[in-house]
Amino acid sequence: MISIGNLTTGGTGKTPLVISLCRGLQARGEQVGVLARGYGAPRDGDLNDELRLIRDTLPDVILAPGKDRVVRAAEAVRAGATILVLDDGFQHRRLARDVDVVLLDATSPWSGGHLLPRGLLREPPSALRRAQAVVISRAELRSPSELLALEEEIRATGYTGPVFRMSLAPSSLFAIGPEGHEERPVETLKDLPVVLACGIGNPRAFAATTASVGARLSHLEEFPDHHEYRPRDLHAIEDLAERRAVEHVLITAKDAVKLAPLLAVPRGGSCTWLCLSVEASIEPREAWEALWPVGRRLEQPT
């Protein structure tokens, strides 16, 4: 089992990493099962927005959401999983794991340095000593010198394992509407005025990714993470865009999972809704893949 987790609350880029990891494990012939609490799902055992995105991206992955991840692990093994990925599992100690991976967002690695509820740290930085791998996510948003300084901070916690760097690069762009999904070149965004709308853990990082492809950000409309969109939200966003004389609204793939059904209904609005997807790349790649515990026979958890 590979656990992908955080020290902090909020978005660190776990879902793109989980998708990249699952894709790599599948390429090695593994049947991957993903275990997740499913935070924000309507009911326990339902898919939340991240898991729906994983399902849409990798339909052959076995998804096992729910609070009791021991039970879900057993179900995934019975369903044929040969390797399990535990999403957001660093603080979930009931399940044994082969590899504990912790993500640190390069744009805010320690989230102010205070533990909950004063800050956003779930555990002190010294907890990194339990990990077998640390991944600095959104590395593309920091300079080489800043990344080296962060690696020194990581070492100062007493962590002695490998440190990887993960970059998120725009991979695809789709227009979403009543006619379905229409793929467009990512280069379409260059010099294009856009209103950004997102309900994710780190909206500012999405804005930075958008700027990296040359889009002109007119406004960032932030919703809470896992926000359940309603038609009134669409109207409010489109009204805002119209007041700013902007014809395009840009959303993340995670938001598109929930917005697509609403956008499929003809509304007569003048805005074009675009979804920008990102893909994770991890370096050094060979050392990262060498961590994966493949080729083992899974036993059902007890």
C-alpha positions as semicolon CSV with decimal commas, in nm:
position;residue;x (nm);y (nm);z (nm)
1;M;0,000;0,000;0,000
2;I;0,114;0,352;-0,086
3;S;-0,019;0,635;0,129
4;I;-0,036;0,987;-0,013
5;G;-0,087;1,249;0,256
6;N;-0,031;1,599;0,392
7;L;0,093;1,776;0,701
8;T;-0,155;2,057;0,639
9;T;-0,520;2,099;0,556
10;G;-0,607;2,241;0,218
11;G;-0,498;2,156;-0,132
12;T;-0,143;2,039;-0,196
13;G;-0,198;1,871;-0,533
14;K;-0,275;1,521;-0,404
15;T;-0,529;1,432;-0,673
16;P;-0,296;1,495;-0,972
17;L;-0,028;1,295;-0,789
18;V;-0,269;1,007;-0,718
19;I;-0,376;1,003;-1,083
20;S;-0,014;1,003;-1,202
21;L;0,076;0,727;-0,955
22;C;-0,223;0,512;-1,054
23;R;-0,141;0,554;-1,422
24;G;0,218;0,444;-1,361
25;L;0,111;0,142;-1,155
26;Q;-0,137;0,040;-1,424
27;A;0,142;0,058;-1,682
28;R;0,323;-0,205;-1,474
29;G;0,023;-0,436;-1,490
30;E;-0,124;-0,362;-1,148
31;Q;-0,495;-0,344;-1,072
32;V;-0,506;-0,033;-0,857
33;G;-0,750;0,029;-0,575
34;V;-0,787;0,380;-0,429
35;L;-0,906;0,421;-0,072
36;A;-1,035;0,761;0,038
37;R;-1,245;0,913;0,311
38;G;-1,452;1,087;0,042
39;Y;-1,477;1,421;0,220
40;G;-1,759;1,632;0,080
41;A;-1,954;1,337;-0,066
42;P;-2,332;1,337;-0,013
43;R;-2,319;1,018;0,197
44;D;-2,056;0,787;0,339
45;G;-1,946;0,553;0,063
46;D;-2,032;0,795;-0,219
47;L;-1,774;0,942;-0,453
48;N;-1,666;1,298;-0,383
49;D;-1,540;1,537;-0,651
50;E;-1,178;1,416;-0,640
51;L;-1,280;1,052;-0,671
52;R;-1,519;1,131;-0,955
53;L;-1,232;1,302;-1,133
54;I;-1,015;0,993;-1,082
55;R;-1,299;0,773;-1,212
56;D;-1,343;0,989;-1,522
57;T;-0,968;0,996;-1,588
58;L;-0,890;0,631;-1,507
59;P;-1,211;0,427;-1,531
60;D;-1,031;0,097;-1,462
61;V;-0,921;0,198;-1,112
62;I;-1,117;0,039;-0,827
63;L;-1,254;0,316;-0,605
64;A;-1,338;0,238;-0,243
65;P;-1,460;0,548;-0,059
66;G;-1,579;0,557;0,301
67;K;-1,493;0,642;0,660
68;D;-1,386;0,288;0,751
69;R;-1,091;0,245;0,525
70;V;-1,003;-0,096;0,671
71;V;-1,339;-0,229;0,548
72;R;-1,296;-0,052;0,214
73;A;-0,947;-0,197;0,172
74;A;-1,085;-0,548;0,213
75;E;-1,358;-0,472;-0,042
76;A;-1,103;-0,340;-0,291
77;V;-0,890;-0,655;-0,255
78;R;-1,195;-0,876;-0,306
79;A;-1,276;-0,671;-0,617
80;G;-0,935;-0,761;-0,761
81;A;-0,698;-0,485;-0,648
82;T;-0,335;-0,593;-0,652
83;I;-0,206;-0,269;-0,500
84;L;-0,377;-0,004;-0,289
85;V;-0,331;0,374;-0,285
86;L;-0,449;0,540;0,036
87;D;-0,553;0,898;-0,034
88;D;-0,494;1,146;0,251
89;G;-0,359;0,869;0,470
90;F;-0,063;1,013;0,664
91;Q;-0,270;1,060;0,982
92;H;-0,472;0,741;0,927
93;R;-0,273;0,481;1,118
94;R;-0,512;0,182;1,120
95;L;-0,382;0,050;0,790
96;A;-0,023;-0,066;0,742
97;R;0,150;0,085;0,445
98;D;0,468;0,011;0,251
99;V;0,538;0,372;0,162
100;D;0,424;0,694;0,332
101;V;0,441;0,988;0,093
102;V;0,386;1,343;0,224
103;L;0,320;1,640;-0,002
104;L;0,435;1,991;0,084
105;D;0,300;2,275;-0,130
106;A;0,598;2,483;-0,243
107;T;0,383;2,798;-0,228
108;S;0,290;2,745;0,141
109;P;0,469;2,440;0,284
110;W;0,399;2,499;0,653
111;S;0,082;2,712;0,622
112;G;0,199;2,969;0,874
113;G;0,365;2,718;1,107
114;H;0,084;2,681;1,358
115;L;-0,116;2,370;1,448
116;L;-0,492;2,349;1,417
117;P;-0,705;2,537;1,513
118;R;-0,469;2,837;1,521
119;G;-0,311;2,739;1,190
120;L;-0,346;2,475;0,920
121;L;-0,087;2,220;1,034
122;R;-0,235;1,882;1,130
123;E;0,096;1,778;1,286
124;P;0,427;1,951;1,359
125;P;0,693;1,941;1,085
126;S;0,887;1,683;1,287
127;A;0,618;1,429;1,186
128;L;0,792;1,411;0,849
129;R;1,032;1,165;1,013
130;R;0,762;0,898;0,974
131;A;0,756;0,941;0,596
132;Q;0,950;0,742;0,339
133;A;0,919;1,014;0,075
134;V;0,850;1,388;0,068
135;V;0,717;1,547;-0,251
136;I;0,740;1,923;-0,298
137;S;0,435;1,999;-0,508
138;R;0,386;2,298;-0,741
139;A;0,763;2,318;-0,774
140;E;0,718;2,507;-1,102
141;L;0,594;2,807;-0,903
142;R;0,920;2,852;-0,711
143;S;1,275;2,937;-0,817
144;P;1,560;2,683;-0,786
145;S;1,704;2,875;-0,490
146;E;1,368;2,877;-0,311
147;L;1,332;2,503;-0,365
148;L;1,680;2,439;-0,225
149;A;1,595;2,650;0,080
150;L;1,276;2,449;0,132
151;E;1,470;2,123;0,107
152;E;1,700;2,253;0,383
153;E;1,392;2,326;0,599
154;I;1,269;1,973;0,535
155;R;1,606;1,826;0,641
156;A;1,600;2,044;0,953
157;T;1,291;1,852;1,074
158;G;1,503;1,536;1,103
159;Y;1,367;1,378;0,786
160;T;1,638;1,177;0,608
161;G;1,458;1,019;0,311
162;P;1,436;1,126;-0,053
163;V;1,285;1,460;-0,154
164;F;1,105;1,476;-0,489
165;R;0,978;1,771;-0,688
166;M;0,638;1,764;-0,854
167;S;0,534;2,010;-1,122
168;L;0,182;2,062;-1,252
169;A;0,163;2,146;-1,620
170;P;-0,155;2,234;-1,813
171;S;-0,238;1,928;-2,021
172;S;-0,575;1,988;-2,188
173;L;-0,846;2,247;-2,240
174;F;-1,215;2,184;-2,304
175;A;-1,512;2,407;-2,366
176;I;-1,813;2,275;-2,174
177;G;-2,171;2,347;-2,270
178;P;-2,502;2,199;-2,388
179;E;-2,322;2,051;-2,689
180;G;-2,086;1,855;-2,463
181;H;-1,708;1,885;-2,435
182;E;-1,512;2,046;-2,717
183;E;-1,133;2,013;-2,695
184;R;-0,928;2,322;-2,767
185;P;-0,553;2,384;-2,772
186;V;-0,416;2,502;-2,439
187;E;-0,254;2,782;-2,636
188;T;-0,605;2,924;-2,679
189;L;-0,562;3,080;-2,337
190;K;-0,266;3,298;-2,438
191;D;-0,369;3,665;-2,397
192;L;-0,730;3,556;-2,339
193;P;-0,917;3,757;-2,070
194;V;-1,078;3,512;-1,825
195;V;-1,271;3,500;-1,503
196;L;-1,147;3,213;-1,286
197;A;-1,399;3,025;-1,073
198;C;-1,296;2,741;-0,844
199;G;-1,381;2,557;-0,525
200;I;-1,046;2,395;-0,443
201;G;-0,799;2,397;-0,157
202;N;-0,552;2,642;-0,316
203;P;-0,723;2,882;-0,559
204;R;-0,415;3,104;-0,582
205;A;-0,212;2,817;-0,721
206;F;-0,473;2,769;-0,996
207;A;-0,445;3,139;-1,075
208;A;-0,067;3,103;-1,103
209;T;-0,105;2,802;-1,335
210;T;-0,345;3,002;-1,550
211;A;-0,100;3,291;-1,569
212;S;0,176;3,049;-1,673
213;V;-0,002;2,981;-2,002
214;G;-0,050;3,349;-2,073
215;A;-0,416;3,398;-1,981
216;R;-0,516;3,743;-1,859
217;L;-0,688;3,710;-1,522
218;S;-0,975;3,955;-1,482
219;H;-1,111;3,812;-1,156
220;L;-1,073;3,509;-0,928
221;E;-1,405;3,391;-0,782
222;E;-1,323;3,162;-0,489
223;F;-1,567;2,908;-0,346
224;P;-1,505;2,679;-0,047
225;D;-1,325;2,353;-0,118
226;H;-1,575;2,084;-0,228
227;H;-1,837;2,351;-0,298
228;E;-2,162;2,208;-0,431
229;Y;-2,251;2,435;-0,719
230;R;-2,605;2,553;-0,783
231;P;-2,754;2,725;-1,091
232;R;-2,747;3,054;-0,901
233;D;-2,368;3,024;-0,877
234;L;-2,341;2,998;-1,255
235;H;-2,562;3,302;-1,304
236;A;-2,363;3,504;-1,050
237;I;-2,033;3,414;-1,219
238;E;-2,166;3,494;-1,565
239;D;-2,310;3,826;-1,443
240;L;-1,972;3,915;-1,297
241;A;-1,797;3,824;-1,623
242;E;-2,045;4,031;-1,822
243;R;-1,987;4,335;-1,599
244;R;-1,614;4,298;-1,664
245;A;-1,669;4,249;-2,040
246;V;-1,508;3,904;-2,023
247;E;-1,645;3,625;-2,243
248;H;-1,468;3,323;-2,092
249;V;-1,491;3,156;-1,751
250;L;-1,210;2,916;-1,663
251;I;-1,252;2,630;-1,414
252;T;-1,048;2,335;-1,288
253;A;-1,109;1,972;-1,377
254;K;-1,221;1,909;-1,019
255;D;-1,486;2,182;-1,048
256;A;-1,589;2,060;-1,393
257;V;-1,699;1,727;-1,244
258;K;-1,980;1,909;-1,064
259;L;-2,039;2,194;-1,305
260;A;-2,069;1,990;-1,626
261;P;-2,429;1,873;-1,558
262;L;-2,536;2,232;-1,488
263;L;-2,358;2,362;-1,796
264;A;-2,529;2,099;-2,010
265;V;-2,860;2,281;-1,958
266;P;-2,918;2,561;-2,214
267;R;-2,926;2,895;-2,031
268;G;-2,880;3,151;-2,305
269;G;-2,572;3,303;-2,143
270;S;-2,300;3,473;-2,344
271;C;-2,004;3,317;-2,159
272;T;-1,797;3,025;-2,278
273;W;-1,693;2,793;-1,994
274;L;-1,348;2,639;-2,026
275;C;-1,195;2,360;-1,819
276;L;-0,817;2,350;-1,777
277;S;-0,671;2,015;-1,670
278;V;-0,322;1,969;-1,529
279;E;-0,086;1,672;-1,524
280;A;0,175;1,594;-1,259
281;S;0,536;1,511;-1,332
282;I;0,773;1,396;-1,056
283;E;1,151;1,420;-1,053
284;P;1,374;1,230;-1,023
285;R;1,139;0,986;-1,198
286;E;1,342;0,666;-1,168
287;A;1,395;0,707;-0,794
288;W;1,021;0,780;-0,753
289;E;0,920;0,462;-0,937
290;A;1,172;0,258;-0,739
291;L;0,966;0,328;-0,424
292;W;0,657;0,151;-0,555
293;P;0,589;-0,186;-0,386
294;V;0,479;-0,381;-0,694
295;G;0,452;-0,750;-0,768
296;R;0,324;-0,849;-0,424
297;R;0,016;-1,052;-0,342
298;L;-0,228;-0,854;-0,131
299;E;-0,396;-1,017;0,167
300;Q;-0,733;-0,895;0,287
301;P;-0,694;-0,660;0,586
302;T;-0,817;-0,800;0,916
